[in-house]
Amino acid sequence: MQTVSRYLLDNLVIVYTTGYHGRNSMVYDRRIKVFKGVSNPISFTFKNEDQKAQDISVKNYEFNLIDTESSKSVLTKNLTILDDGSTFSKKGKAVVTITAGELLQLTSKFYNYSIREIASDNTRTITFVDAAYNAAGTLEILDGAYPAVINSTEVSEFTSTTGPLKKTSSAIDATPGENNNMALHTISVYTKGFTGSLRIQGTMSQTPGDSDYFDITTNDDQSPVIFDNSTGSSYFNFNGVYTYVRFSWDNDPGNTGLIDKILYRH
């Protein structure tokens, strides 16, 4: 039997909030590593030049992730202050979590990051990543440690006239060999002024005809899914193993809206 150690560590970074006088200096910043496929919480502790934690319980801070090639911000999030004023162990700490979804569209490479204090009048004040007046730290996005997320399948053509409703998509491979009995499927439905019905259908046939499909009920017990003057995106989940799925929709009388596209992931 092989025994392998794993370490449960806080991704902890020191941020300096006041000036530098040469005492207890930290001469470089530690590079942050985050990994695609999971959410990555990062803790920051706010100190002065004497390495003493500062009370930030009534302050607001903003995290920015910056592409070093374009110099543009690719992610901006507010930090959550953990300091409740009761224990020294929490004093001066804040956390930001970079989610797996936020990392999907970002290239695996080195980025800069910075943290700014947001004053009550919405002005931004600098904080430092080390005691040498450096405002930008280094963050590396890595992949390969966790399974890659497969891109959603975009369904934007509803040309079949033989489905249960007026507009029906073609058969979409639901990859049953990769799923178990509780396989989760997610769709994002993009509508424009749409009032009508959407049916989600599945089949276990390898060469399905219309009679081989059956209606699938979403996890919130909708079948069909009803829309009322909907514009924007709506999310639905359903479970099960299917060879193929398809989507069929039609307007209520008098409505001229549409379902523009459906993003499907399983």
N, C-alpha and C positions, 0 to 999 in steps of 0.2 A: 504494500500500500504506500502510495506517495503522500507525503504530508507537505502542504504548501501554505505559507503564511500570507494573510491579507491584512492590510493595515487600515484601520478606521481613523482617518486624520481629518482635522479641520484644515481647509484651504485658507490659511490665515495670513493677512497682509497688514503691515503697519503703515498708517498714514499720519504724516506730521501736519499739525494745524497751526503751529507758530514758528517763529524764526529760529535760526541756527546760531549757536554761540560756541560751537566746537566741543561741547561736552557730550559724552556718551553717543558719539555719532555713529550712524549706520551708513557705510560708505557706498552701498549699492542696493538696488531693489532686487527682490526675488521674483523670478519669472513665474507667472501663473500658468498652469496647464489645465485646460478644460477638454472634455472628450465628447465627441458626437455620439448620439444614441442614448444619452442619459441627461438628466438635469444636474447642473453643477452649482451647488451653493458655494459662495465665496464670502468669507468673513473678513471684515476690516476692523482693526483696532486703531483708534485715534489718540495720538500722544503728542506731547510737546517735546522740546529739544532735550529735556531731562529724562525722556523715556517714561513719563508719568501719564497714565490714562486720563483723558479729559472727559468732562461731563458734556455729552452731546444729546441729552434726553429731549431737549426742546429745539433741536436743530434739524435741518433737512439737507440731504446730500444726494447728488445725482451722479450716476455711473455712466461713462461714455466709452464705447468701444470704437476705435478709429482704424480704418484701413490705411496702412502705411503707404500704399501705392497711390491712392487717390486723395488722401488726407481728409476723407469724408467720414462722418459718424455713421456706423452701420447698426448700432444698437444703443439706445438710451433708456435707462431704467432708474427709478428712485430706490435708494437704499432703505431697508427696514431697520430702524433703531432698536437695539436689544436692551439698551440701558434703561432699567426701571428705577434707578436711584437707590436700590435697597442693598445691593451686594457689590463689593469691589470687583468680583469676577466678571460681572457684566458691564462694568463701567467702561464707556468709550467704545462699545462694540456695535457694529451694524453689519447687515448681510444683504447680499443681492444674489438671486438665483438666475442663472442663465439656463433656460429650459432646452430640452431636446428639440422642440419645434423651432425655437429661435436660431438654433445652430444649423438647421436644415439648409438654408440658403447661403450660408457662409462658407467660404473656401478654407480648407485646412492649411493654415500658414500662421505667421507671426502678425500680431496686431499691437497697437498701442492702446492703453486705456488711461483714463483720468477720472478724478473725482472732484466735483465742485460743490461748495456749500451754496445753498439757495437761500438768500435772505428773504425777509418778509415782504420787501418791495420788489422781489423777483430778480434782483441782481445776483450775479454769480461771483463767488470768491474762490481763489485758488487754494488747493491743499497740495502737499508734497509727498512724493513716493519715498523719498529718503531725506537725509539731513544735508544733502548737497544741493538743495533747491531744484531738484528735478521733479517736474510736474507729471510727466508721462511714464507709466510703467509698461512692462512687456507682458503680453498674454499670447499664449500659443494654443491654437485649436488643433486637436489631433483626432484622427479617426483610425479604425482598425481594431480598437479594444473591445468594441461592442458591435452587434449586428447592424449593418447599414439599413436605413429606412428606405423602403421602396417608394418611388414617386407615385402619386395618385394617377389613376387612369382618367383622362378627360373624355367625357361623352358629350358631344355637341351636335351630333347628327341624329335626328329622329325622323327617319324617312320611311320606315316600314308602315304599311297600312293594314297589316294582318294581326296586330296586337289587340289587347283588350280595349285600348283607348285609341284615339285618332292618330297620335304621334308616338312611335315606338322606336327604341334604339335597336341596334343589332345585338347579337349575343356577345357577352363579355366574359372572358375566361376568369373563373373564380378560383383557379388553382387548388382544387380539392386535395391534391396530394400533399400540399404544404400546410394544411389546416387540420385541427382536431374537431371533435364534435361541438365544441363551444367557440368555434372560430368567430372572431368579431369582425364585422364589416361596417365601414363608415362611409356615408355619402354627404357631400356638401352640395346643396341644390341652389343654384343662382337664378333668381327670378326677376322679371321686369313687369310690374303691374299685373301680376298673374292671379287670377281667381279660377280655381278648378281643382282637379284631382291628379295625383301621381300614384301609380301602382308600381311596386317593386316586385319583380317576379324571379323565380329561380327554377332550375331543372337539374335532374341527375342524369339526363340522357346525354350520350356522347354526340349524337346528331339530332338535336331537338327540333321538333315541329311545334306549331302553336299549341297543340293539345298537350304537349309535354310540360308546359310551364304551369306553375302554381303561384298564387299570391303569397308574399312574405310579409309578416307583420313586424313593424319596428319594435324596438325595445320599450317604447312608450305606448304600445298597443294601438298603433295607427295602421289601418289597412282598409281603404287607400289613405294616403296622406292628403289632407285637405288644406288648400291655401285660400286666403281671402285678401285680395288686393295686395299681394306680397311683392316687395322689391328688396333685393339684397340677397344674402346667403342664409340658409337654414341647414342645420346639421341633424342627421338621424343615424342611429346605429341599429344593426340587427345581427343576429347570431345564426350559425348553421353552416353546414358543408354543402356546397352546390358545385356542379360542373360548370354551369354558366348562370349568369344573371342578366336581366335586361330591365329597362325602365320605360314606362308607358304613361303618357299624360294627355290631358285634353282640357280645354277651357269650359267654364260654365257658359250658358247662353248669354250672349251680349258682351262677353269679355274678349278683349283683343290682346291681352298680355301674353307672356310666354315664359317658358323655362329655357333660359339661354344655354346653360350647360350644367352638367353634374360631374363632380369630382368623386371618384370611387376609389377606396383603399380597403385592403383586407390583409 
